[in-house]
């Protein structure tokens, strides 16, 4: 689900997998290659898989997981975490040279430390709702942009029913009911 191996170590695995799918299923079935983190896009990882010629390896879709919440440093502001950082990840997915599917995403803003924590702690309930709604809508627009095939929200139902922030970030059912991910197609 989230390989942390160097691309050169998994390239042969994905090549053999793509060939097996083609032998048994044909070109109409997509082969999903999970490259996990958006940070790997400008590295040799994505370039390695683009060496697979489209004529020999058609209908390959890259799967990435777009989370800003696990990569924010203490100095990162809420504006940066909910705006520029996510847009940078989404822009990187546009240069993948193959269709991209966001295999995991959530409405989580950050790890709740540093500058983001200070900003969020000072918000009213209404301001938090607006923040989640703006960030959720931005993510939906980014996930559906260009040749992207959409995405999977992290979980449908989170068991922690007492924490509004947890539900707003990780519970798709709650986020839909509260209109926190506008533009999401049901």
C-alpha positions as CSV (number, residue, x, y, z in Angstrom):
1,X,0.0,0.0,0.0
2,X,2.8,2.5,0.8
3,X,6.1,1.2,-0.5
4,X,9.1,2.9,0.9
5,X,11.6,1.1,-1.4
6,X,13.8,2.9,-3.8
7,X,12.2,3.0,-7.3
8,X,15.1,1.0,-8.8
9,X,14.2,-1.9,-6.4
10,X,10.5,-2.0,-7.4
11,X,10.8,-1.2,-11.1
12,X,11.4,-4.9,-12.0
13,X,8.4,-5.9,-9.8
14,X,6.1,-3.4,-11.5
15,X,7.4,-4.3,-15.0
16,X,6.7,-8.0,-14.4
17,X,3.3,-7.2,-12.9
18,X,2.3,-5.1,-15.9
19,X,3.4,-7.8,-18.3
20,X,1.4,-10.4,-16.3
21,X,-1.7,-8.2,-16.4
22,X,-1.4,-7.6,-20.1
23,X,-1.0,-11.4,-20.8
24,X,-4.1,-12.2,-18.9
25,X,-6.4,-9.1,-19.0
26,X,-5.5,-7.0,-22.1
27,X,-4.8,-3.3,-22.5
28,X,-8.3,-2.2,-21.3
29,X,-7.4,-3.1,-17.7
30,X,-5.3,-0.4,-15.9
31,X,-2.2,-1.3,-14.1
32,X,-1.8,0.7,-10.9
33,X,1.7,1.6,-9.8
34,X,1.8,2.9,-6.2
35,X,4.5,5.5,-5.8
36,X,3.0,6.7,-2.5
37,X,4.3,10.1,-1.6
38,X,4.0,13.2,-3.8
39,X,7.6,14.1,-2.7
40,X,8.9,11.3,-4.9
41,X,7.5,12.9,-8.1
42,X,10.5,15.1,-8.9
43,X,13.0,12.4,-8.1
44,X,14.3,9.4,-10.0
45,X,11.3,7.3,-8.8
46,X,8.8,8.7,-11.3
47,X,11.4,9.0,-14.0
48,X,12.2,5.3,-13.6
49,X,8.7,4.3,-14.3
50,X,8.4,6.7,-17.2
51,X,11.2,4.7,-18.8
52,X,8.5,2.1,-19.4
53,X,7.5,2.9,-23.0
54,X,3.8,3.5,-23.3
55,X,3.7,1.3,-26.4
56,X,4.9,-1.6,-24.3
57,X,3.2,-0.6,-21.1
58,X,-0.1,1.1,-22.0
59,X,-2.8,2.1,-19.5
60,X,-0.5,2.5,-16.5
61,X,-1.9,4.8,-13.8
62,X,0.2,6.2,-11.0
63,X,-1.2,6.0,-7.4
64,X,-0.1,8.7,-5.0
65,X,-1.2,9.7,-1.5
66,X,-1.6,13.4,-1.1
67,X,-1.3,14.3,2.5
68,X,0.1,17.6,3.7
69,X,-0.5,16.7,7.4
70,X,2.4,14.5,7.8
71,X,5.0,16.8,6.2
72,X,4.5,20.1,7.9
73,X,7.3,21.5,10.0
74,X,6.8,23.6,13.1
75,X,7.3,26.9,11.1
76,X,4.6,26.1,8.5
77,X,1.7,28.4,8.6
78,X,-2.0,27.4,8.2
79,X,-2.1,29.3,5.0
80,X,0.9,27.4,3.6
81,X,-0.3,24.0,4.8
82,X,-3.8,24.4,3.3
83,X,-2.8,26.3,0.2
84,X,0.6,26.5,-1.3
85,X,1.8,23.1,0.0
86,X,-1.2,21.2,-1.3
87,X,-1.1,23.0,-4.7
88,X,2.6,22.2,-5.0
89,X,1.8,18.5,-4.5
90,X,-1.0,18.6,-7.0
91,X,1.1,20.4,-9.5
92,X,3.8,17.8,-9.2
93,X,1.2,15.1,-10.1
94,X,0.5,17.0,-13.3
95,X,4.1,16.3,-14.5
96,X,3.9,12.6,-14.0
97,X,3.4,12.0,-17.8
98,X,0.8,9.3,-17.1
99,X,-2.7,9.4,-15.5
100,X,-2.6,9.8,-11.7
101,X,-5.0,8.5,-9.1
102,X,-5.0,9.8,-5.6
103,X,-5.1,6.5,-3.7
104,X,-5.4,8.3,-0.3
105,X,-6.3,11.7,0.9
106,X,-8.0,13.3,3.9
107,X,-9.2,16.6,5.2
108,X,-6.3,16.7,7.7
109,X,-4.5,20.0,7.9
110,X,-1.4,19.1,9.8
111,X,0.0,17.1,12.7
112,X,-1.3,19.9,15.0
113,X,2.0,21.3,16.2
114,X,3.9,24.5,15.8
115,X,2.5,27.4,14.0
116,X,-0.6,25.6,12.6
117,X,-1.5,24.5,16.1
118,X,-1.4,28.1,17.4
119,X,-3.5,29.4,14.5
120,X,-6.2,26.6,14.8
121,X,-6.4,26.9,18.6
122,X,-7.4,30.5,18.2
123,X,-10.3,29.8,15.9
124,X,-14.0,29.7,16.7
125,X,-16.0,26.6,15.7
126,X,-17.4,28.5,12.7
127,X,-13.9,29.5,11.5
128,X,-12.7,25.9,11.8
129,X,-15.6,24.7,9.8
130,X,-14.8,27.3,7.1
131,X,-11.2,26.2,7.2
132,X,-12.1,22.5,6.7
133,X,-14.6,23.4,4.0
134,X,-12.1,25.5,2.1
135,X,-9.4,23.0,2.3
136,X,-11.7,20.1,1.4
137,X,-13.0,21.9,-1.7
138,X,-9.5,22.8,-2.8
139,X,-8.4,19.2,-2.5
140,X,-11.4,17.9,-4.5
141,X,-10.6,20.4,-7.3
142,X,-7.0,19.4,-7.3
143,X,-7.7,15.7,-7.3
144,X,-10.1,16.0,-10.3
145,X,-7.8,18.3,-12.3
146,X,-6.3,17.2,-15.6
147,X,-5.8,13.5,-16.2
148,X,-6.3,12.5,-12.6
149,X,-8.8,9.7,-12.1
150,X,-10.1,11.0,-8.7
151,X,-9.3,9.6,-5.4
152,X,-10.1,7.6,-2.3
153,X,-10.8,9.4,1.0
154,X,-8.9,7.7,3.9
155,X,-11.9,6.3,5.7
156,X,-15.7,6.3,5.5
157,X,-16.3,6.2,9.2
158,X,-13.9,7.1,12.0
159,X,-14.7,5.5,15.4
160,X,-13.8,8.6,17.5
161,X,-17.3,10.2,17.5
162,X,-16.4,12.7,20.3
163,X,-13.8,14.8,18.5
164,X,-15.1,17.2,15.9
165,X,-11.6,17.9,14.5
166,X,-10.9,14.2,14.0
167,X,-14.3,13.7,12.3
168,X,-13.8,16.7,10.1
169,X,-10.4,15.5,9.0
170,X,-10.6,11.7,8.7
171,X,-14.4,10.7,8.5
172,X,-15.8,11.0,5.0
173,X,-19.4,10.3,6.0
174,X,-19.2,13.2,8.5
175,X,-17.4,15.5,6.1
176,X,-20.1,14.9,3.4
177,X,-22.9,15.4,5.9
178,X,-21.3,18.7,7.1
179,X,-20.5,19.8,3.5
180,X,-16.8,20.0,4.4
181,X,-15.7,18.6,1.0
182,X,-17.7,20.7,-1.5
183,X,-17.5,19.5,-5.1
184,X,-17.2,15.9,-4.1
185,X,-19.3,13.7,-6.4
186,X,-21.5,11.3,-4.5
